[in-house]
């Protein structure tokens, strides 16, 4: 093998890194006001270093009214005071670097907050110079009660119309997400330049090593923003992707961002970008090194498996085969190309992976948590680990609707209640869906210890901003797991160490091939690197499963297993057992 045959194996720091995602509100509270903060993150950097993390990605910490937990930004160049000060952020970046880790920040540039000065100017009058920095449209008409009708049939990602009416000028503004989260108009050159300078340039100047680019496929809307075709027959409003995702100028815009970054950074550091692209077939275009757009992208197909296409809180059955194919979609496109991929099962927008894809019962939580860790560490791409995932966190159980915080859940609850009623079948299905799929499961405060009532997230006499998952009382916390050699946490350390020690085949491995793809219990595959072959076998069930060698007569050398008493020669996998081998 040469680099020419497999350009994806060209070494880069961001390809080999394990990147740990931090949700600042819920990570660590340093001043006992109930909110996580930047000094809290700084205090836990050594923990992350000891875990085996190479880079931290911190979700938005910018000034914000918090309608959407900081993804509605009022000032790109100022830290939200509850999280701390700009100086404390600079100290966090410096301390991260001192420990030999990289710092990645969230770049939220499809939209901002209605409190941003740009939007305040834009809404002030139809002739304001910044009017065209956002999408303003007159009503399509008025209904029988005199209410303005939105300009098109696009549905917000959070439910309801994708337009908010503003009485200042009697026009609607586009907002694909929350009601006070206006979309920026990337067609306007001056707007783009301001975004680059304020949201990107400022933080590059202060030493960040990369950006996670929020909603990276949405900046180029379909010209004229016409009505979407009817995809969902049960709704007057249609999912906005047809008119807003992977639009005609999206690759042009990402090339422009990359040029801005390269021109801005003068000290030789290589800036990585990872784009939240979600759906589509453009991943190879977005991540091709020769095209100069993004380093890598997040796809959603594997985490959307089991959720309805039109409404994420409608849980639907799925097979292991479907999920295996969806996971492989994340990296198969890079084989023999100059592109790259990502590996993740959790983030701030997803529930807990053990509940979704493993078995969160007391009997199998630890085993299936270790199995998922081993699966992720064995796949090709940059590895992402979300806070709490390393301790095998699970979804909270039996919470009433009042305890859900997410604007997405609240909006859809109100829509369903108004349309169908509190005791309807639709509402019951919604309750079942959020218990499995709500992103609130990922947003409860981090469980540092078994200390009641706040698990070490903040002092016992402080009031956390959000309820804790009661699982911290059952050993699912950092302190208890550090002390237990058989914990999920200590297994993550072991698995990440194995990934680094065998990085050629585990990080960069190519020519991936499924074995027994149709099996509804076994997830197994091989992949290569030069003369090395990795064989992975994972039992995604509570049953005993037979497993065959990928090559008759081959000898297998065990790299890692999630049972303590693993018999490397056994042809049977026990419940939720996984093994990684070299094939010789």
C-alpha positions as CSV (number, residue, x, y, z in Angstrom):
1,X,0.0,0.0,0.0
2,X,1.1,3.5,-0.7
3,X,-0.3,6.9,0.2
4,X,-1.2,7.2,-3.4
5,X,-3.5,4.2,-3.2
6,X,-5.0,5.3,0.1
7,X,-4.6,9.1,0.5
8,X,-7.0,9.0,3.5
9,X,-4.1,7.5,5.5
10,X,-2.1,10.7,5.2
11,X,-1.4,11.4,8.9
12,X,-3.0,14.4,10.6
13,X,-3.3,15.2,14.3
14,X,-7.1,15.6,13.9
15,X,-7.5,12.2,12.3
16,X,-5.8,10.4,15.2
17,X,-7.3,12.5,18.0
18,X,-9.9,11.4,20.4
19,X,-12.1,14.6,20.8
20,X,-14.1,15.0,24.0
21,X,-17.2,17.1,23.7
22,X,-18.2,19.4,26.7
23,X,-21.7,20.8,27.2
24,X,-20.6,23.8,29.5
25,X,-23.9,24.3,31.3
26,X,-23.7,20.7,32.7
27,X,-20.0,19.9,33.0
28,X,-18.7,21.4,36.2
29,X,-19.9,24.4,38.3
30,X,-16.9,26.2,40.0
31,X,-18.8,28.9,41.8
32,X,-21.9,27.1,43.0
33,X,-24.5,29.1,41.1
34,X,-25.9,25.9,39.7
35,X,-24.4,26.4,36.2
36,X,-21.3,24.8,34.8
37,X,-18.7,27.3,33.7
38,X,-15.3,27.8,32.1
39,X,-13.3,27.6,35.3
40,X,-15.1,24.3,36.0
41,X,-13.9,23.0,32.7
42,X,-10.4,24.2,33.5
43,X,-10.5,22.3,36.8
44,X,-11.2,19.0,35.1
45,X,-8.6,19.2,32.2
46,X,-6.3,16.8,34.0
47,X,-9.1,14.3,34.3
48,X,-9.6,14.5,30.5
49,X,-5.8,14.2,29.9
50,X,-5.7,11.1,32.1
51,X,-8.7,9.7,30.3
52,X,-6.7,9.7,27.1
53,X,-8.3,12.7,25.4
54,X,-6.3,14.6,22.8
55,X,-8.7,17.6,22.2
56,X,-11.7,19.2,23.8
57,X,-14.7,20.6,21.9
58,X,-16.7,23.1,24.0
59,X,-20.3,23.8,23.0
60,X,-21.2,27.5,22.6
61,X,-20.1,29.6,25.6
62,X,-20.9,33.0,23.9
63,X,-23.2,35.7,25.2
64,X,-26.8,34.5,24.6
65,X,-30.3,34.9,25.9
66,X,-30.3,31.0,26.1
67,X,-33.5,30.3,24.2
68,X,-31.6,27.4,22.6
69,X,-28.9,26.8,25.2
70,X,-26.4,29.1,23.7
71,X,-27.0,28.2,20.1
72,X,-28.7,31.6,19.8
73,X,-25.7,33.9,20.0
74,X,-26.0,37.6,20.8
75,X,-22.3,38.4,20.6
76,X,-19.7,36.1,19.0
77,X,-16.8,37.9,20.8
78,X,-18.1,37.8,24.4
79,X,-18.4,34.9,26.8
80,X,-21.9,34.6,28.4
81,X,-21.3,36.0,31.9
82,X,-22.8,33.0,33.7
83,X,-20.0,30.9,32.1
84,X,-17.3,33.4,33.0
85,X,-15.2,36.0,31.3
86,X,-13.2,36.2,28.1
87,X,-10.0,36.1,30.2
88,X,-11.2,32.9,31.8
89,X,-11.8,31.5,28.4
90,X,-8.3,32.4,27.2
91,X,-6.9,30.8,30.3
92,X,-8.9,27.6,29.5
93,X,-7.4,27.6,26.0
94,X,-3.9,28.1,27.3
95,X,-4.2,25.4,30.0
96,X,-5.5,23.0,27.4
97,X,-2.5,23.6,25.3
98,X,-0.1,23.3,28.3
99,X,-1.5,19.8,28.9
100,X,-0.7,18.9,25.2
101,X,-4.4,18.9,24.1
102,X,-6.1,21.0,21.4
103,X,-9.1,23.3,21.9
104,X,-12.1,23.3,19.5
105,X,-14.9,25.7,19.7
106,X,-18.5,25.7,18.3
107,X,-19.1,27.8,15.3
108,X,-22.8,28.8,15.0
109,X,-23.2,30.8,11.9
110,X,-26.4,29.8,10.1
111,X,-28.3,31.9,12.6
112,X,-27.8,34.2,15.6
113,X,-30.1,35.5,18.3
114,X,-32.7,38.2,17.8
115,X,-30.7,40.0,20.5
116,X,-27.7,40.3,18.3
117,X,-26.9,43.9,17.3
118,X,-26.9,42.9,13.6
119,X,-30.5,41.7,13.9
120,X,-31.6,44.7,16.0
121,X,-30.5,46.9,13.2
122,X,-32.0,44.8,10.5
123,X,-35.4,44.8,12.0
124,X,-35.5,48.5,12.7
125,X,-36.6,49.5,9.2
126,X,-37.0,48.1,5.7
127,X,-34.3,50.6,4.6
128,X,-31.6,49.7,7.2
129,X,-28.2,48.8,5.6
130,X,-28.3,45.5,7.4
131,X,-31.9,44.7,6.4
132,X,-30.6,42.2,3.8
133,X,-28.4,40.4,6.3
134,X,-31.5,38.3,7.2
135,X,-34.4,36.9,5.2
136,X,-37.4,39.2,5.4
137,X,-40.6,38.5,3.5
138,X,-44.1,40.0,3.5
139,X,-47.0,37.7,4.4
140,X,-48.3,35.4,1.7
141,X,-51.7,36.8,2.7
142,X,-54.0,36.9,5.7
143,X,-56.3,34.2,7.1
144,X,-60.0,34.6,7.9
145,X,-59.1,36.0,11.3
146,X,-56.7,38.5,9.9
147,X,-53.6,36.7,10.9
148,X,-50.5,36.9,8.6
149,X,-49.7,33.7,6.6
150,X,-46.0,32.7,6.4
151,X,-44.2,33.2,3.1
152,X,-43.8,29.5,2.4
153,X,-44.7,26.1,3.9
154,X,-41.3,25.3,5.5
155,X,-41.5,23.8,8.9
156,X,-39.1,24.7,11.7
157,X,-36.7,22.0,12.8
158,X,-38.3,22.6,16.3
159,X,-41.9,22.4,15.0
160,X,-44.4,25.0,13.7
161,X,-43.6,27.4,10.8
162,X,-40.0,28.3,10.0
163,X,-41.0,32.0,10.1
164,X,-41.6,34.6,12.9
165,X,-43.8,37.7,12.2
166,X,-42.3,41.0,13.4
167,X,-44.7,43.9,13.8
168,X,-42.0,46.5,13.6
169,X,-42.1,46.3,9.8
170,X,-45.0,43.9,9.4
171,X,-42.8,41.2,7.7
172,X,-41.7,37.7,8.6
173,X,-38.1,36.7,9.2
174,X,-36.8,33.2,8.4
175,X,-35.7,31.1,11.4
176,X,-35.3,27.4,10.8
177,X,-34.9,26.7,14.5
178,X,-36.3,28.7,17.5
179,X,-38.6,31.6,17.3
180,X,-35.9,34.2,18.1
181,X,-33.1,32.5,16.2
182,X,-33.0,34.4,12.8
183,X,-31.2,32.8,9.9
184,X,-28.3,34.9,8.5
185,X,-28.4,35.7,4.7
186,X,-25.2,34.2,3.3
187,X,-26.0,35.6,-0.1
188,X,-25.0,39.0,1.2
189,X,-21.2,39.5,0.9
190,X,-21.0,42.1,3.7
191,X,-22.8,39.7,6.0
192,X,-20.5,36.8,5.3
193,X,-17.4,39.0,5.8
194,X,-18.8,40.1,9.2
195,X,-19.5,36.5,10.2
196,X,-16.0,35.4,9.3
197,X,-14.3,38.3,11.2
198,X,-16.4,38.1,14.4
199,X,-17.2,34.4,14.8
200,X,-14.0,32.9,13.2
201,X,-11.2,35.5,13.2
202,X,-11.6,36.6,16.8
203,X,-11.2,33.1,18.1
204,X,-8.4,32.1,15.7
205,X,-6.5,35.1,17.1
206,X,-7.0,33.7,20.6
207,X,-5.5,30.3,19.8
208,X,-8.3,27.9,19.1
209,X,-7.2,24.8,17.1
210,X,-10.5,24.1,15.3
211,X,-14.2,24.6,14.9
212,X,-17.2,22.3,15.0
213,X,-19.4,24.0,12.4
214,X,-23.0,23.9,13.5
215,X,-25.7,23.1,10.8
216,X,-23.0,23.3,8.2
217,X,-25.2,22.3,5.3
218,X,-27.8,25.1,5.7
219,X,-26.1,28.3,4.6
220,X,-27.2,28.2,0.9
221,X,-31.0,28.4,0.6
222,X,-32.9,27.5,-2.6
223,X,-33.2,30.7,-4.6
224,X,-36.6,32.4,-4.1
225,X,-37.3,30.0,-1.2
226,X,-40.4,28.5,-2.8
227,X,-42.9,26.2,-1.2
228,X,-41.5,22.7,-0.6
229,X,-43.1,19.8,-2.4
230,X,-45.4,17.8,-0.2
231,X,-43.4,15.0,1.4
232,X,-45.4,14.5,4.5
233,X,-49.1,14.1,3.6
234,X,-50.1,14.4,7.3
235,X,-48.8,18.0,7.6
236,X,-49.4,21.4,6.0
237,X,-45.9,22.3,6.9
238,X,-43.0,20.5,5.2
239,X,-39.5,19.6,6.5
240,X,-37.2,22.5,5.4
241,X,-34.3,20.4,4.1
242,X,-35.6,20.5,0.5
243,X,-35.2,24.3,0.4
244,X,-32.3,24.9,2.8
245,X,-29.9,21.9,2.9
246,X,-26.9,21.5,0.6
247,X,-28.0,24.4,-1.5
248,X,-26.4,25.7,-4.8
249,X,-23.6,27.8,-3.2
250,X,-22.8,25.7,-0.1
251,X,-19.5,24.4,-1.3
252,X,-18.4,27.8,-2.5
253,X,-19.1,29.2,1.0
254,X,-17.1,26.4,2.7
255,X,-14.2,27.0,0.4
256,X,-14.4,30.7,1.3
257,X,-14.4,29.8,5.1
258,X,-11.3,27.6,4.6
259,X,-9.4,30.4,2.7
260,X,-10.3,32.8,5.5
261,X,-8.9,30.4,8.1
262,X,-5.7,29.7,6.2
263,X,-5.1,33.4,5.5
264,X,-5.7,34.3,9.2
265,X,-3.5,31.8,10.9
266,X,0.2,32.8,10.7
267,X,1.8,30.6,13.3
268,X,1.8,27.3,11.5
269,X,-0.9,25.5,13.5
270,X,-3.2,23.4,11.4
271,X,-6.8,24.2,12.0
272,X,-9.4,21.4,11.8
273,X,-13.1,21.8,11.0
274,X,-15.9,19.3,11.5
275,X,-19.2,20.2,9.9
276,X,-22.6,19.1,11.1
277,X,-24.0,18.2,7.7
278,X,-26.6,15.6,8.9
279,X,-28.0,14.2,5.6
280,X,-27.1,14.0,2.0
281,X,-24.5,12.5,-0.3
282,X,-22.1,15.4,-0.3
283,X,-19.7,14.1,2.4
284,X,-16.9,13.3,-0.1
285,X,-17.2,16.8,-1.6
286,X,-17.2,18.5,1.8
287,X,-14.1,16.6,3.1
288,X,-11.9,16.2,0.1
289,X,-8.5,17.7,1.0
290,X,-7.9,18.8,-2.6
291,X,-11.2,20.8,-2.6
292,X,-10.3,22.8,0.6
293,X,-13.6,22.8,2.4
294,X,-13.9,21.0,5.8
295,X,-11.7,18.4,7.5
296,X,-14.6,16.0,8.3
297,X,-18.3,16.0,8.8
298,X,-20.9,14.5,11.1
299,X,-23.6,12.4,9.4
300,X,-26.8,11.5,11.2
301,X,-28.0,8.4,9.5
302,X,-26.8,6.0,12.2
303,X,-28.2,8.1,15.1
304,X,-31.4,8.7,13.3
305,X,-32.0,5.0,12.9
306,X,-35.1,4.2,14.9
307,X,-36.6,7.7,14.6
308,X,-39.3,8.6,12.0
309,X,-38.1,10.6,9.0
310,X,-40.6,13.4,9.5
311,X,-40.7,13.6,13.3
312,X,-37.8,12.6,15.4
313,X,-40.0,11.7,18.5
314,X,-41.8,9.0,16.6
315,X,-39.8,5.9,17.5
316,X,-39.9,3.2,14.9
317,X,-38.5,-0.3,14.9
318,X,-35.2,-1.0,13.2
319,X,-32.9,-4.0,12.6
320,X,-29.3,-4.4,13.5
321,X,-28.5,-4.8,9.8
322,X,-30.0,-1.3,9.1
323,X,-27.9,0.2,11.9
324,X,-24.7,-1.5,10.8
325,X,-25.1,-0.2,7.3
326,X,-25.9,3.3,8.6
327,X,-22.7,3.3,10.7
328,X,-20.6,2.1,7.8
329,X,-22.0,5.0,5.7
330,X,-20.0,7.3,7.9
331,X,-16.7,6.1,6.6
332,X,-17.1,3.8,3.5
333,X,-17.0,6.9,1.2
334,X,-13.4,7.7,2.2
335,X,-11.8,4.4,1.0
336,X,-9.0,5.2,-1.5
337,X,-9.8,8.9,-1.5
338,X,-8.4,12.1,0.1
339,X,-11.4,12.5,2.4
340,X,-12.0,11.8,6.0
341,X,-14.8,10.6,8.5
342,X,-16.0,10.8,12.0
343,X,-17.0,8.2,14.6
344,X,-19.6,9.1,17.3
345,X,-22.7,7.7,19.0
346,X,-23.5,10.6,21.4
347,X,-23.5,14.3,21.5
348,X,-25.6,17.2,23.0
349,X,-28.4,16.5,20.5
350,X,-28.7,12.7,21.1
351,X,-29.9,10.5,23.9
352,X,-27.5,8.1,25.6
353,X,-26.2,5.3,23.4
354,X,-26.4,2.5,25.9
355,X,-30.2,3.1,26.2
356,X,-30.5,3.4,22.4
357,X,-28.2,0.8,21.0
358,X,-27.1,-1.3,24.0
359,X,-28.9,-2.7,27.1
360,X,-29.2,-0.3,30.0
361,X,-30.5,-2.9,32.5
362,X,-28.4,-3.3,35.6
363,X,-27.4,-6.8,34.3
364,X,-26.0,-5.7,31.0
365,X,-25.3,-1.9,31.2
366,X,-21.6,-2.2,31.9
367,X,-21.0,-5.0,29.3
368,X,-22.9,-3.2,26.6
369,X,-21.3,0.1,27.4
370,X,-17.9,-1.5,27.0
371,X,-19.0,-3.1,23.8
372,X,-20.1,0.2,22.3
373,X,-16.7,1.7,23.4
374,X,-14.8,-1.0,21.7
375,X,-17.0,-0.7,18.5
376,X,-16.3,3.0,18.3
377,X,-12.5,2.6,18.9
378,X,-12.3,0.0,16.2
379,X,-13.8,2.1,13.4
380,X,-12.0,4.3,10.9
381,X,-12.2,8.1,11.5
382,X,-11.8,10.7,14.1
383,X,-13.3,9.5,17.4
384,X,-15.7,11.7,19.4
385,X,-16.6,11.0,23.0
386,X,-19.4,13.0,24.7
387,X,-19.3,13.9,28.4
388,X,-20.8,11.2,30.6
389,X,-20.5,8.6,27.8
390,X,-17.2,7.4,29.4
391,X,-19.0,6.5,32.6
392,X,-21.7,4.6,30.7
393,X,-24.5,7.1,31.4
394,X,-28.0,6.0,30.5
395,X,-31.2,7.9,29.8
396,X,-33.1,9.2,32.8
397,X,-36.3,7.1,33.6
398,X,-40.0,8.0,34.0
399,X,-39.6,11.8,34.1
400,X,-42.9,13.8,33.7
401,X,-43.1,16.3,30.8
402,X,-42.5,19.1,33.3
403,X,-38.9,18.0,33.8
404,X,-38.0,18.2,30.2
405,X,-36.1,21.5,29.4
406,X,-35.5,21.4,25.6
407,X,-37.1,24.0,23.5
408,X,-37.7,21.4,20.8
409,X,-39.6,19.1,23.2
410,X,-41.6,22.0,24.7
411,X,-42.6,23.4,21.3
412,X,-43.8,20.0,20.0
413,X,-45.6,19.2,23.2
414,X,-47.6,22.3,22.9
415,X,-48.4,21.7,19.3
416,X,-49.6,18.1,20.0
417,X,-51.6,19.2,23.0
418,X,-53.4,21.9,21.0
419,X,-54.0,19.7,18.0
420,X,-54.8,16.3,19.6
421,X,-55.2,16.8,23.4
422,X,-53.3,15.8,26.5
423,X,-54.8,12.3,26.6
424,X,-54.6,11.4,22.9
425,X,-52.8,8.5,21.3
426,X,-50.5,11.0,19.6
427,X,-49.4,12.4,22.9
428,X,-48.8,9.0,24.3
429,X,-46.6,8.2,21.3
430,X,-44.8,11.5,21.9
431,X,-44.1,10.6,25.5
432,X,-42.7,7.3,24.5
433,X,-40.5,9.0,21.9
434,X,-39.0,11.6,24.2
435,X,-38.3,8.9,26.8
436,X,-36.1,7.2,24.3
437,X,-34.9,10.0,21.9
438,X,-34.9,13.4,23.7
439,X,-31.6,15.3,23.7
440,X,-32.4,16.3,27.3
441,X,-30.9,12.9,28.3
442,X,-27.5,14.2,27.3
443,X,-27.9,17.5,29.1
444,X,-28.3,16.5,32.7
445,X,-25.3,17.6,35.0
446,X,-22.2,15.6,34.9
447,X,-22.0,13.0,37.7
448,X,-18.6,13.4,39.4
449,X,-19.4,11.5,42.6
450,X,-22.2,9.8,44.5
451,X,-22.5,12.8,46.8
452,X,-26.1,13.8,47.3
453,X,-28.0,15.8,46.1
454,X,-25.8,17.2,43.3
455,X,-23.3,14.4,42.5
456,X,-20.3,16.7,42.8
457,X,-21.4,18.9,39.9
458,X,-21.9,21.7,42.4
459,X,-22.1,22.0,46.2
460,X,-24.9,20.3,48.0
461,X,-26.5,23.6,48.9
462,X,-26.5,24.9,45.3
463,X,-29.5,24.5,43.0
464,X,-28.4,22.9,39.6
465,X,-29.8,24.6,36.5
466,X,-31.3,21.2,35.5
467,X,-32.3,18.0,37.2
468,X,-29.7,15.3,37.8
469,X,-30.2,11.8,36.4
470,X,-30.8,9.7,39.4
471,X,-28.3,7.1,38.1
472,X,-25.4,8.8,40.0
473,X,-26.7,7.0,43.1
474,X,-26.2,3.6,41.4
475,X,-22.4,3.8,40.7
476,X,-22.7,5.8,37.5
477,X,-20.3,8.6,38.5
478,X,-16.6,9.4,37.9
479,X,-15.4,8.8,41.5
480,X,-16.9,5.3,41.9
481,X,-15.8,4.3,38.4
482,X,-12.2,5.5,38.8
483,X,-12.0,3.2,41.9
484,X,-13.5,0.2,40.1
485,X,-11.1,-1.5,37.7
486,X,-14.0,-3.2,35.9
487,X,-15.9,0.1,35.3
488,X,-17.0,1.5,31.9
489,X,-14.7,4.4,32.5
490,X,-11.6,2.3,33.0
491,X,-12.5,0.3,30.0
492,X,-12.8,3.4,27.8
493,X,-9.2,4.2,28.9
494,X,-8.1,0.8,27.9
495,X,-9.9,0.9,24.6
496,X,-8.5,4.4,23.7
497,X,-5.0,3.2,24.6
498,X,-5.4,0.2,22.3
499,X,-6.6,2.5,19.5
500,X,-3.5,4.6,19.8
501,X,-1.2,1.6,20.0
502,X,-2.7,0.0,16.9
503,X,-3.6,3.3,15.2
504,X,-2.6,2.1,11.7
505,X,-5.3,-0.4,11.4
506,X,-7.8,1.0,14.0
507,X,-7.7,4.7,13.1
508,X,-6.6,4.5,9.4
509,X,-7.8,1.0,8.4
510,X,-9.3,0.6,4.9
511,X,-11.1,-1.9,2.7
512,X,-13.8,-2.5,5.4
513,X,-15.9,-5.6,4.8
514,X,-18.9,-6.8,6.8
515,X,-19.1,-10.4,7.9
516,X,-22.5,-11.9,8.3
517,X,-24.2,-8.6,7.5
518,X,-27.7,-10.1,7.7
519,X,-27.3,-11.3,11.3
520,X,-29.6,-9.6,13.7
521,X,-27.3,-10.2,16.7
522,X,-23.7,-10.2,15.3
523,X,-21.8,-7.1,14.2
524,X,-18.5,-8.2,12.7
525,X,-16.1,-7.0,10.1
526,X,-12.5,-6.9,8.8
527,X,-10.4,-4.1,7.6
528,X,-6.8,-3.7,6.5
529,X,-3.7,-1.6,6.8
530,X,-0.8,-2.8,4.6
531,X,-0.1,-6.4,5.8
532,X,-2.3,-6.1,8.9
533,X,-5.9,-7.3,9.1
534,X,-8.2,-6.3,12.0
535,X,-11.1,-8.7,12.8
536,X,-13.9,-7.3,15.0
537,X,-16.8,-9.3,16.4
538,X,-19.5,-7.9,18.6
539,X,-22.6,-9.6,20.0
540,X,-25.5,-7.1,20.1
541,X,-27.8,-9.4,22.1
542,X,-28.3,-11.2,25.4
543,X,-27.9,-14.6,23.8
544,X,-24.9,-16.8,23.0
545,X,-23.8,-16.2,19.4
546,X,-21.4,-18.3,17.2
547,X,-18.6,-16.5,15.5
548,X,-16.4,-17.8,12.7
549,X,-12.9,-16.8,11.8
550,X,-12.8,-14.5,8.7
551,X,-10.3,-16.7,7.0
552,X,-10.2,-20.5,7.3
553,X,-7.1,-21.7,9.0
554,X,-6.0,-18.3,10.1
555,X,-4.6,-17.7,13.6
556,X,-6.2,-15.0,15.6
557,X,-4.3,-12.8,18.0
558,X,-6.5,-11.0,20.6
559,X,-6.1,-7.2,20.9
560,X,-9.0,-6.4,23.3
561,X,-12.1,-7.9,24.8
562,X,-14.8,-6.6,27.1
563,X,-15.0,-9.8,29.3
564,X,-12.3,-10.2,32.0
565,X,-12.0,-14.0,31.4
566,X,-12.0,-13.9,27.6
567,X,-11.1,-17.1,25.9
568,X,-9.5,-15.9,22.7
569,X,-9.9,-19.2,21.0
570,X,-13.6,-19.6,21.8
571,X,-16.0,-19.5,18.8
572,X,-18.9,-18.4,20.9
573,X,-19.6,-14.9,22.0
574,X,-21.4,-14.5,25.3
575,X,-24.1,-11.8,25.8
576,X,-22.9,-8.4,24.8
577,X,-19.4,-9.7,24.3
578,X,-17.0,-8.1,21.9
579,X,-13.5,-9.0,20.7
580,X,-10.8,-7.4,18.5
581,X,-8.2,-9.6,16.8
582,X,-5.3,-9.4,14.4
583,X,-5.7,-12.1,11.7
584,X,-2.4,-13.9,10.9
